[in-house]
Amino acid sequence: MTTVVKCPTCGKGVVWGEVSPFRPFCSKRCQLIDLGEWADEEKRIPSNSDLSESEEWSEGQIGPEPI
């Protein structure tokens, strides 16, 4: 039995298997469109935490302070 999923970018059917190298995307183009949306912060993983209130991070700091 072959599993077919929808491409998250365009909705086209994609066979879930080695015949589809860009799965879950239908093509390299759709894969790059999705990557661009993440890079432009159009997409994000929802979070309940607010880093602006965290004492571990400060403006301009790249990572947590060393121990």
N, C-alpha and C positions, 0 to 999 in steps of 0.2 A: 504494500500500500504506500503510495506516494503522498507526502505531506506538502501542501501548498499554503504559503503564508502571503499576506499582502505586504508589498513594499511600503515601509513607513513614510516614504517621501511622496510617491505618486499613486500608490494603491494597486499597482499592477501585480498579478499573481506571480509568485516566485517559488520554484520547487526547492524544498529544504533538503539539500544534499550536495555532494561534491560537484554536481553539474552546474551549480550556481555559486561561483567563487566570491560574489559580493554579498551573499545572504546576510542579513535579511533584506538587503537592497537588491533591486533588479539589475542595476548597472553601476559602474564606477561613478557616473555622473550623479546619480541619486545619492550615492555614498558621500561624495564630496559636498553636495548641497547640504546634507545633514551635518557634516563636520563643520561647514561654514556657519550654520545656525548655532551650533554649540560655541564656536570660537567668538562669534559676535554677541554671545550671551542672550540670544533669542530664546534658547532652551536652557533649562537648569533643573537640577534635582531639588524638589521641595525640601525645606528644612524648617524646623520650629525654632532653631537657635538663631540668635542675633549676634554676629561677631562684633558689631560695633560696641556692645556692652561687655565684651570679654576683656579681662585684664591681661590675658596672654598675648594679645595683639595690640600694636600701636600703629599710628599712621606712618607710612613709609617703611615699615618693617616687613621684610620678605618672609620670615618664618618665625617660629617661636624663639624666645630668648634662650641661649644656652644655659644648661644647668650648672 
